[in-house]
Amino acid sequence: MKTLELKTNIMCGSCIAKATPSLNEAIGEGSWRVDTQSPKKILSVTSDKLSEEEVIKAVEKSGYKAEKLS
């Protein structure tokens, strides 16, 4: 398994609740988490199948933005 980390604008528990259905569908329940305490609001995804681009699209589908860490 590889872990992808992306910067997001998912800011709080309410945002996570809104994004959860789309992210669970695209990524899989229990395969992702958002660190809302981090200034960059890091989304960590554990998957062997998904690319960064696919994860970014899933986040955008949920109404939020994600980008590669710089």
PDB file of N, CA, C and O in Angstrom:
ATOM      1  N   MET A   1       0.831  -1.184   0.000  1.00  0.00           N
ATOM      2  CA  MET A   1       0.000   0.000   0.000  1.00  0.00           C
ATOM      3  C   MET A   1       0.877   1.249   0.000  1.00  0.00           C
ATOM      4  O   MET A   1       1.888   1.316   0.698  1.00  0.00           O
ATOM      5  N   LYS A   2       0.475   2.219  -0.785  1.00  0.00           N
ATOM      6  CA  LYS A   2       1.165   3.502  -0.778  1.00  0.00           C
ATOM      7  C   LYS A   2       0.244   4.542  -0.157  1.00  0.00           C
ATOM      8  O   LYS A   2      -0.979   4.400  -0.172  1.00  0.00           O
ATOM      9  N   THR A   3       0.857   5.592   0.391  1.00  0.00           N
ATOM     10  CA  THR A   3       0.085   6.673   0.993  1.00  0.00           C
ATOM     11  C   THR A   3       0.299   7.944   0.188  1.00  0.00           C
ATOM     12  O   THR A   3       1.432   8.370  -0.034  1.00  0.00           O
ATOM     13  N   LEU A   4      -0.798   8.542  -0.243  1.00  0.00           N
ATOM     14  CA  LEU A   4      -0.771   9.826  -0.934  1.00  0.00           C
ATOM     15  C   LEU A   4      -1.158  10.897   0.068  1.00  0.00           C
ATOM     16  O   LEU A   4      -2.053  10.692   0.888  1.00  0.00           O
ATOM     17  N   GLU A   5      -0.488  12.038   0.006  1.00  0.00           N
ATOM     18  CA  GLU A   5      -0.844  13.160   0.863  1.00  0.00           C
ATOM     19  C   GLU A   5      -1.063  14.388   0.004  1.00  0.00           C
ATOM     20  O   GLU A   5      -0.225  14.742  -0.825  1.00  0.00           O
ATOM     21  N   LEU A   6      -2.202  15.033   0.212  1.00  0.00           N
ATOM     22  CA  LEU A   6      -2.584  16.211  -0.564  1.00  0.00           C
ATOM     23  C   LEU A   6      -3.036  17.325   0.372  1.00  0.00           C
ATOM     24  O   LEU A   6      -3.600  17.073   1.436  1.00  0.00           O
ATOM     25  N   LYS A   7      -2.778  18.552  -0.044  1.00  0.00           N
ATOM     26  CA  LYS A   7      -3.264  19.740   0.658  1.00  0.00           C
ATOM     27  C   LYS A   7      -4.716  19.954   0.238  1.00  0.00           C
ATOM     28  O   LYS A   7      -5.039  19.867  -0.946  1.00  0.00           O
ATOM     29  N   THR A   8      -5.596  20.235   1.209  1.00  0.00           N
ATOM     30  CA  THR A   8      -7.011  20.461   0.891  1.00  0.00           C
ATOM     31  C   THR A   8      -7.523  21.735   1.555  1.00  0.00           C
ATOM     32  O   THR A   8      -6.814  22.390   2.319  1.00  0.00           O
ATOM     33  N   ASN A   9      -8.771  22.067   1.245  1.00  0.00           N
ATOM     34  CA  ASN A   9      -9.447  23.156   1.951  1.00  0.00           C
ATOM     35  C   ASN A   9     -10.599  22.596   2.791  1.00  0.00           C
ATOM     36  O   ASN A   9     -11.589  23.288   3.030  1.00  0.00           O
ATOM     37  N   ILE A  10     -10.470  21.344   3.237  1.00  0.00           N
ATOM     38  CA  ILE A  10     -11.421  20.716   4.145  1.00  0.00           C
ATOM     39  C   ILE A  10     -11.023  21.138   5.552  1.00  0.00           C
ATOM     40  O   ILE A  10     -10.043  20.636   6.103  1.00  0.00           O
ATOM     41  N   MET A  11     -11.790  22.069   6.138  1.00  0.00           N
ATOM     42  CA  MET A  11     -11.348  22.780   7.334  1.00  0.00           C
ATOM     43  C   MET A  11     -11.790  22.200   8.672  1.00  0.00           C
ATOM     44  O   MET A  11     -11.103  22.400   9.674  1.00  0.00           O
ATOM     45  N   CYS A  12     -12.922  21.482   8.722  1.00  0.00           N
ATOM     46  CA  CYS A  12     -13.477  21.126  10.023  1.00  0.00           C
ATOM     47  C   CYS A  12     -14.272  19.822   9.935  1.00  0.00           C
ATOM     48  O   CYS A  12     -14.403  19.229   8.864  1.00  0.00           O
ATOM     49  N   GLY A  13     -14.789  19.397  11.063  1.00  0.00           N
ATOM     50  CA  GLY A  13     -15.582  18.179  11.111  1.00  0.00           C
ATOM     51  C   GLY A  13     -16.813  18.237  10.226  1.00  0.00           C
ATOM     52  O   GLY A  13     -17.197  17.236   9.621  1.00  0.00           O
ATOM     53  N   SER A  14     -17.425  19.397  10.149  1.00  0.00           N
ATOM     54  CA  SER A  14     -18.596  19.563   9.292  1.00  0.00           C
ATOM     55  C   SER A  14     -18.223  19.386   7.813  1.00  0.00           C
ATOM     56  O   SER A  14     -18.968  18.782   7.042  1.00  0.00           O
ATOM     57  N   CYS A  15     -17.069  19.918   7.438  1.00  0.00           N
ATOM     58  CA  CYS A  15     -16.575  19.759   6.064  1.00  0.00           C
ATOM     59  C   CYS A  15     -16.291  18.280   5.770  1.00  0.00           C
ATOM     60  O   CYS A  15     -16.617  17.773   4.697  1.00  0.00           O
ATOM     61  N   ILE A  16     -15.682  17.607   6.739  1.00  0.00           N
ATOM     62  CA  ILE A  16     -15.394  16.183   6.566  1.00  0.00           C
ATOM     63  C   ILE A  16     -16.694  15.408   6.378  1.00  0.00           C
ATOM     64  O   ILE A  16     -16.777  14.528   5.520  1.00  0.00           O
ATOM     65  N   ALA A  17     -17.708  15.731   7.177  1.00  0.00           N
ATOM     66  CA  ALA A  17     -19.001  15.054   7.056  1.00  0.00           C
ATOM     67  C   ALA A  17     -19.606  15.257   5.671  1.00  0.00           C
ATOM     68  O   ALA A  17     -20.193  14.334   5.107  1.00  0.00           O
ATOM     69  N   LYS A  18     -19.465  16.458   5.124  1.00  0.00           N
ATOM     70  CA  LYS A  18     -19.992  16.750   3.784  1.00  0.00           C
ATOM     71  C   LYS A  18     -19.232  15.981   2.711  1.00  0.00           C
ATOM     72  O   LYS A  18     -19.833  15.522   1.740  1.00  0.00           O
ATOM     73  N   ALA A  19     -17.918  15.833   2.872  1.00  0.00           N
ATOM     74  CA  ALA A  19     -17.082  15.174   1.870  1.00  0.00           C
ATOM     75  C   ALA A  19     -17.098  13.653   1.986  1.00  0.00           C
ATOM     76  O   ALA A  19     -16.776  12.958   1.022  1.00  0.00           O
ATOM     77  N   THR A  20     -17.464  13.136   3.138  1.00  0.00           N
ATOM     78  CA  THR A  20     -17.367  11.691   3.399  1.00  0.00           C
ATOM     79  C   THR A  20     -18.065  10.807   2.361  1.00  0.00           C
ATOM     80  O   THR A  20     -17.438   9.859   1.888  1.00  0.00           O
ATOM     81  N   PRO A  21     -19.318  11.054   1.980  1.00  0.00           N
ATOM     82  CA  PRO A  21     -19.956  10.142   1.012  1.00  0.00           C
ATOM     83  C   PRO A  21     -19.179  10.023  -0.303  1.00  0.00           C
ATOM     84  O   PRO A  21     -18.990   8.917  -0.807  1.00  0.00           O
ATOM     85  N   SER A  22     -18.737  11.132  -0.854  1.00  0.00           N
ATOM     86  CA  SER A  22     -17.991  11.095  -2.118  1.00  0.00           C
ATOM     87  C   SER A  22     -16.640  10.422  -1.956  1.00  0.00           C
ATOM     88  O   SER A  22     -16.227   9.629  -2.802  1.00  0.00           O
ATOM     89  N   LEU A  23     -15.949  10.743  -0.859  1.00  0.00           N
ATOM     90  CA  LEU A  23     -14.622  10.161  -0.654  1.00  0.00           C
ATOM     91  C   LEU A  23     -14.713   8.667  -0.347  1.00  0.00           C
ATOM     92  O   LEU A  23     -13.879   7.894  -0.819  1.00  0.00           O
ATOM     93  N   ASN A  24     -15.705   8.249   0.432  1.00  0.00           N
ATOM     94  CA  ASN A  24     -15.871   6.821   0.690  1.00  0.00           C
ATOM     95  C   ASN A  24     -16.162   6.065  -0.592  1.00  0.00           C
ATOM     96  O   ASN A  24     -15.654   4.962  -0.794  1.00  0.00           O
ATOM     97  N   GLU A  25     -16.978   6.651  -1.462  1.00  0.00           N
ATOM     98  CA  GLU A  25     -17.322   6.004  -2.731  1.00  0.00           C
ATOM     99  C   GLU A  25     -16.096   5.873  -3.634  1.00  0.00           C
ATOM    100  O   GLU A  25     -15.867   4.816  -4.222  1.00  0.00           O
ATOM    101  N   ALA A  26     -15.315   6.933  -3.745  1.00  0.00           N
ATOM    102  CA  ALA A  26     -14.182   6.945  -4.661  1.00  0.00           C
ATOM    103  C   ALA A  26     -12.934   6.271  -4.103  1.00  0.00           C
ATOM    104  O   ALA A  26     -12.200   5.606  -4.834  1.00  0.00           O
ATOM    105  N   ILE A  27     -12.697   6.445  -2.803  1.00  0.00           N
ATOM    106  CA  ILE A  27     -11.442   6.000  -2.199  1.00  0.00           C
ATOM    107  C   ILE A  27     -11.637   4.738  -1.373  1.00  0.00           C
ATOM    108  O   ILE A  27     -10.779   3.855  -1.367  1.00  0.00           O
ATOM    109  N   GLY A  28     -12.749   4.653  -0.686  1.00  0.00           N
ATOM    110  CA  GLY A  28     -13.026   3.509   0.170  1.00  0.00           C
ATOM    111  C   GLY A  28     -13.063   3.920   1.628  1.00  0.00           C
ATOM    112  O   GLY A  28     -12.193   4.649   2.105  1.00  0.00           O
ATOM    113  N   GLU A  29     -14.070   3.447   2.324  1.00  0.00           N
ATOM    114  CA  GLU A  29     -14.233   3.783   3.734  1.00  0.00           C
ATOM    115  C   GLU A  29     -13.036   3.273   4.529  1.00  0.00           C
ATOM    116  O   GLU A  29     -12.623   2.124   4.369  1.00  0.00           O
ATOM    117  N   GLY A  30     -12.492   4.110   5.368  1.00  0.00           N
ATOM    118  CA  GLY A  30     -11.357   3.730   6.191  1.00  0.00           C
ATOM    119  C   GLY A  30     -10.011   3.860   5.497  1.00  0.00           C
ATOM    120  O   GLY A  30      -8.978   3.552   6.091  1.00  0.00           O
ATOM    121  N   SER A  31     -10.009   4.317   4.235  1.00  0.00           N
ATOM    122  CA  SER A  31      -8.760   4.437   3.469  1.00  0.00           C
ATOM    123  C   SER A  31      -8.261   5.869   3.369  1.00  0.00           C
ATOM    124  O   SER A  31      -7.278   6.139   2.679  1.00  0.00           O
ATOM    125  N   TRP A  32      -8.925   6.776   4.047  1.00  0.00           N
ATOM    126  CA  TRP A  32      -8.528   8.189   3.983  1.00  0.00           C
ATOM    127  C   TRP A  32      -8.812   8.866   5.317  1.00  0.00           C
ATOM    128  O   TRP A  32      -9.628   8.401   6.112  1.00  0.00           O
ATOM    129  N   ARG A  33      -8.113   9.977   5.539  1.00  0.00           N
ATOM    130  CA  ARG A  33      -8.380  10.829   6.696  1.00  0.00           C
ATOM    131  C   ARG A  33      -7.848  12.222   6.400  1.00  0.00           C
ATOM    132  O   ARG A  33      -6.930  12.395   5.598  1.00  0.00           O
ATOM    133  N   VAL A  34      -8.438  13.212   7.060  1.00  0.00           N
ATOM    134  CA  VAL A  34      -8.011  14.604   6.913  1.00  0.00           C
ATOM    135  C   VAL A  34      -7.513  15.098   8.263  1.00  0.00           C
ATOM    136  O   VAL A  34      -8.203  14.973   9.275  1.00  0.00           O
ATOM    137  N   ASP A  35      -6.318  15.656   8.270  1.00  0.00           N
ATOM    138  CA  ASP A  35      -5.758  16.262   9.479  1.00  0.00           C
ATOM    139  C   ASP A  35      -6.146  17.732   9.495  1.00  0.00           C
ATOM    140  O   ASP A  35      -5.447  18.570   8.926  1.00  0.00           O
ATOM    141  N   THR A  36      -7.268  18.046  10.149  1.00  0.00           N
ATOM    142  CA  THR A  36      -7.744  19.428  10.180  1.00  0.00           C
ATOM    143  C   THR A  36      -6.904  20.298  11.111  1.00  0.00           C
ATOM    144  O   THR A  36      -7.041  21.521  11.091  1.00  0.00           O
ATOM    145  N   GLN A  37      -6.045  19.698  11.921  1.00  0.00           N
ATOM    146  CA  GLN A  37      -5.162  20.463  12.803  1.00  0.00           C
ATOM    147  C   GLN A  37      -3.946  21.002  12.051  1.00  0.00           C
ATOM    148  O   GLN A  37      -3.324  21.972  12.485  1.00  0.00           O
ATOM    149  N   SER A  38      -3.611  20.377  10.932  1.00  0.00           N
ATOM    150  CA  SER A  38      -2.482  20.814  10.109  1.00  0.00           C
ATOM    151  C   SER A  38      -2.856  22.094   9.362  1.00  0.00           C
ATOM    152  O   SER A  38      -3.984  22.215   8.885  1.00  0.00           O
ATOM    153  N   PRO A  39      -1.936  23.045   9.253  1.00  0.00           N
ATOM    154  CA  PRO A  39      -2.235  24.271   8.499  1.00  0.00           C
ATOM    155  C   PRO A  39      -2.609  23.995   7.034  1.00  0.00           C
ATOM    156  O   PRO A  39      -3.348  24.767   6.423  1.00  0.00           O
ATOM    157  N   LYS A  40      -2.101  22.903   6.483  1.00  0.00           N
ATOM    158  CA  LYS A  40      -2.388  22.572   5.081  1.00  0.00           C
ATOM    159  C   LYS A  40      -3.569  21.622   4.936  1.00  0.00           C
ATOM    160  O   LYS A  40      -3.907  21.221   3.823  1.00  0.00           O
ATOM    161  N   LYS A  41      -4.206  21.253   6.063  1.00  0.00           N
ATOM    162  CA  LYS A  41      -5.388  20.373   6.040  1.00  0.00           C
ATOM    163  C   LYS A  41      -5.107  19.135   5.184  1.00  0.00           C
ATOM    164  O   LYS A  41      -5.769  18.909   4.171  1.00  0.00           O
ATOM    165  N   ILE A  42      -4.127  18.342   5.600  1.00  0.00           N
ATOM    166  CA  ILE A  42      -3.609  17.238   4.813  1.00  0.00           C
ATOM    167  C   ILE A  42      -4.599  16.072   4.731  1.00  0.00           C
ATOM    168  O   ILE A  42      -5.063  15.554   5.746  1.00  0.00           O
ATOM    169  N   LEU A  43      -4.907  15.677   3.499  1.00  0.00           N
ATOM    170  CA  LEU A  43      -5.681  14.476   3.227  1.00  0.00           C
ATOM    171  C   LEU A  43      -4.688  13.347   2.975  1.00  0.00           C
ATOM    172  O   LEU A  43      -3.865  13.436   2.063  1.00  0.00           O
ATOM    173  N   SER A  44      -4.759  12.293   3.774  1.00  0.00           N
ATOM    174  CA  SER A  44      -3.908  11.118   3.598  1.00  0.00           C
ATOM    175  C   SER A  44      -4.777   9.988   3.063  1.00  0.00           C
ATOM    176  O   SER A  44      -5.823   9.673   3.630  1.00  0.00           O
ATOM    177  N   VAL A  45      -4.331   9.378   1.960  1.00  0.00           N
ATOM    178  CA  VAL A  45      -5.069   8.299   1.316  1.00  0.00           C
ATOM    179  C   VAL A  45      -4.151   7.088   1.217  1.00  0.00           C
ATOM    180  O   VAL A  45      -3.019   7.196   0.746  1.00  0.00           O
ATOM    181  N   THR A  46      -4.642   5.939   1.661  1.00  0.00           N
ATOM    182  CA  THR A  46      -3.894   4.697   1.546  1.00  0.00           C
ATOM    183  C   THR A  46      -4.543   3.852   0.463  1.00  0.00           C
ATOM    184  O   THR A  46      -5.689   3.424   0.599  1.00  0.00           O
ATOM    185  N   SER A  47      -3.792   3.612  -0.629  1.00  0.00           N
ATOM    186  CA  SER A  47      -4.340   2.865  -1.762  1.00  0.00           C
ATOM    187  C   SER A  47      -3.223   2.398  -2.666  1.00  0.00           C
ATOM    188  O   SER A  47      -2.195   3.063  -2.786  1.00  0.00           O
ATOM    189  N   ASP A  48      -3.419   1.270  -3.295  1.00  0.00           N
ATOM    190  CA  ASP A  48      -2.495   0.813  -4.334  1.00  0.00           C
ATOM    191  C   ASP A  48      -3.021   1.151  -5.726  1.00  0.00           C
ATOM    192  O   ASP A  48      -2.282   1.081  -6.708  1.00  0.00           O
ATOM    193  N   LYS A  49      -4.299   1.519  -5.808  1.00  0.00           N
ATOM    194  CA  LYS A  49      -4.964   1.667  -7.101  1.00  0.00           C
ATOM    195  C   LYS A  49      -5.104   3.107  -7.572  1.00  0.00           C
ATOM    196  O   LYS A  49      -5.070   3.364  -8.776  1.00  0.00           O
ATOM    197  N   LEU A  50      -5.260   4.044  -6.654  1.00  0.00           N
ATOM    198  CA  LEU A  50      -5.599   5.413  -7.031  1.00  0.00           C
ATOM    199  C   LEU A  50      -4.372   6.285  -7.273  1.00  0.00           C
ATOM    200  O   LEU A  50      -3.363   6.174  -6.577  1.00  0.00           O
ATOM    201  N   SER A  51      -4.482   7.154  -8.274  1.00  0.00           N
ATOM    202  CA  SER A  51      -3.440   8.149  -8.535  1.00  0.00           C
ATOM    203  C   SER A  51      -3.808   9.450  -7.826  1.00  0.00           C
ATOM    204  O   SER A  51      -4.939   9.622  -7.371  1.00  0.00           O
ATOM    205  N   GLU A  52      -2.847  10.357  -7.738  1.00  0.00           N
ATOM    206  CA  GLU A  52      -3.139  11.667  -7.145  1.00  0.00           C
ATOM    207  C   GLU A  52      -4.268  12.361  -7.886  1.00  0.00           C
ATOM    208  O   GLU A  52      -5.135  12.980  -7.270  1.00  0.00           O
ATOM    209  N   GLU A  53      -4.258  12.258  -9.203  1.00  0.00           N
ATOM    210  CA  GLU A  53      -5.280  12.923 -10.019  1.00  0.00           C
ATOM    211  C   GLU A  53      -6.669  12.382  -9.697  1.00  0.00           C
ATOM    212  O   GLU A  53      -7.627  13.152  -9.629  1.00  0.00           O
ATOM    213  N   GLU A  54      -6.793  11.069  -9.498  1.00  0.00           N
ATOM    214  CA  GLU A  54      -8.091  10.480  -9.171  1.00  0.00           C
ATOM    215  C   GLU A  54      -8.580  10.949  -7.801  1.00  0.00           C
ATOM    216  O   GLU A  54      -9.771  11.196  -7.616  1.00  0.00           O
ATOM    217  N   VAL A  55      -7.667  11.070  -6.849  1.00  0.00           N
ATOM    218  CA  VAL A  55      -8.033  11.547  -5.516  1.00  0.00           C
ATOM    219  C   VAL A  55      -8.454  13.013  -5.591  1.00  0.00           C
ATOM    220  O   VAL A  55      -9.439  13.405  -4.965  1.00  0.00           O
ATOM    221  N   ILE A  56      -7.721  13.820  -6.346  1.00  0.00           N
ATOM    222  CA  ILE A  56      -8.078  15.235  -6.515  1.00  0.00           C
ATOM    223  C   ILE A  56      -9.480  15.358  -7.112  1.00  0.00           C
ATOM    224  O   ILE A  56     -10.268  16.189  -6.660  1.00  0.00           O
ATOM    225  N   LYS A  57      -9.801  14.554  -8.109  1.00  0.00           N
ATOM    226  CA  LYS A  57     -11.135  14.582  -8.721  1.00  0.00           C
ATOM    227  C   LYS A  57     -12.212  14.194  -7.713  1.00  0.00           C
ATOM    228  O   LYS A  57     -13.291  14.785  -7.702  1.00  0.00           O
ATOM    229  N   ALA A  58     -11.929  13.209  -6.870  1.00  0.00           N
ATOM    230  CA  ALA A  58     -12.904  12.786  -5.856  1.00  0.00           C
ATOM    231  C   ALA A  58     -13.160  13.909  -4.855  1.00  0.00           C
ATOM    232  O   ALA A  58     -14.303  14.140  -4.460  1.00  0.00           O
ATOM    233  N   VAL A  59     -12.109  14.603  -4.448  1.00  0.00           N
ATOM    234  CA  VAL A  59     -12.262  15.724  -3.516  1.00  0.00           C
ATOM    235  C   VAL A  59     -13.070  16.833  -4.181  1.00  0.00           C
ATOM    236  O   VAL A  59     -13.968  17.402  -3.559  1.00  0.00           O
ATOM    237  N   GLU A  60     -12.760  17.143  -5.436  1.00  0.00           N
ATOM    238  CA  GLU A  60     -13.499  18.190  -6.153  1.00  0.00           C
ATOM    239  C   GLU A  60     -14.966  17.824  -6.323  1.00  0.00           C
ATOM    240  O   GLU A  60     -15.831  18.698  -6.261  1.00  0.00           O
ATOM    241  N   LYS A  61     -15.256  16.543  -6.536  1.00  0.00           N
ATOM    242  CA  LYS A  61     -16.640  16.089  -6.661  1.00  0.00           C
ATOM    243  C   LYS A  61     -17.416  16.342  -5.367  1.00  0.00           C
ATOM    244  O   LYS A  61     -18.625  16.571  -5.394  1.00  0.00           O
ATOM    245  N   SER A  62     -16.711  16.298  -4.240  1.00  0.00           N
ATOM    246  CA  SER A  62     -17.366  16.533  -2.952  1.00  0.00           C
ATOM    247  C   SER A  62     -17.523  18.017  -2.639  1.00  0.00           C
ATOM    248  O   SER A  62     -18.105  18.374  -1.615  1.00  0.00           O
ATOM    249  N   GLY A  63     -17.010  18.888  -3.513  1.00  0.00           N
ATOM    250  CA  GLY A  63     -17.181  20.328  -3.336  1.00  0.00           C
ATOM    251  C   GLY A  63     -15.987  21.036  -2.720  1.00  0.00           C
ATOM    252  O   GLY A  63     -16.081  22.204  -2.344  1.00  0.00           O
ATOM    253  N   TYR A  64     -14.865  20.338  -2.614  1.00  0.00           N
ATOM    254  CA  TYR A  64     -13.661  20.919  -2.025  1.00  0.00           C
ATOM    255  C   TYR A  64     -12.515  20.855  -3.019  1.00  0.00           C
ATOM    256  O   TYR A  64     -12.661  20.313  -4.114  1.00  0.00           O
ATOM    257  N   LYS A  65     -11.379  21.409  -2.634  1.00  0.00           N
ATOM    258  CA  LYS A  65     -10.212  21.432  -3.506  1.00  0.00           C
ATOM    259  C   LYS A  65      -9.077  20.647  -2.856  1.00  0.00           C
ATOM    260  O   LYS A  65      -8.945  20.605  -1.633  1.00  0.00           O
ATOM    261  N   ALA A  66      -8.266  20.031  -3.705  1.00  0.00           N
ATOM    262  CA  ALA A  66      -7.056  19.337  -3.249  1.00  0.00           C
ATOM    263  C   ALA A  66      -5.963  19.589  -4.254  1.00  0.00           C
ATOM    264  O   ALA A  66      -6.223  19.753  -5.446  1.00  0.00           O
ATOM    265  N   GLU A  67      -4.730  19.620  -3.767  1.00  0.00           N
ATOM    266  CA  GLU A  67      -3.570  19.831  -4.649  1.00  0.00           C
ATOM    267  C   GLU A  67      -2.370  19.133  -4.054  1.00  0.00           C
ATOM    268  O   GLU A  67      -2.336  18.804  -2.868  1.00  0.00           O
ATOM    269  N   LYS A  68      -1.383  18.914  -4.909  1.00  0.00           N
ATOM    270  CA  LYS A  68      -0.156  18.281  -4.456  1.00  0.00           C
ATOM    271  C   LYS A  68       0.525  19.165  -3.420  1.00  0.00           C
ATOM    272  O   LYS A  68       0.470  20.393  -3.494  1.00  0.00           O
ATOM    273  N   LEU A  69       1.164  18.522  -2.463  1.00  0.00           N
ATOM    274  CA  LEU A  69       1.950  19.275  -1.478  1.00  0.00           C
ATOM    275  C   LEU A  69       3.169  19.883  -2.143  1.00  0.00           C
ATOM    276  O   LEU A  69       3.800  19.249  -2.989  1.00  0.00           O
ATOM    277  N   SER A  70       3.500  21.100  -1.768  1.00  0.00           N
ATOM    278  CA  SER A  70       4.687  21.719  -2.364  1.00  0.00           C
ATOM    279  C   SER A  70       5.811  21.794  -1.362  1.00  0.00           C
ATOM    280  O   SER A  70       6.893  22.286  -1.683  1.00  0.00           O
TER     281      SER A  70
END
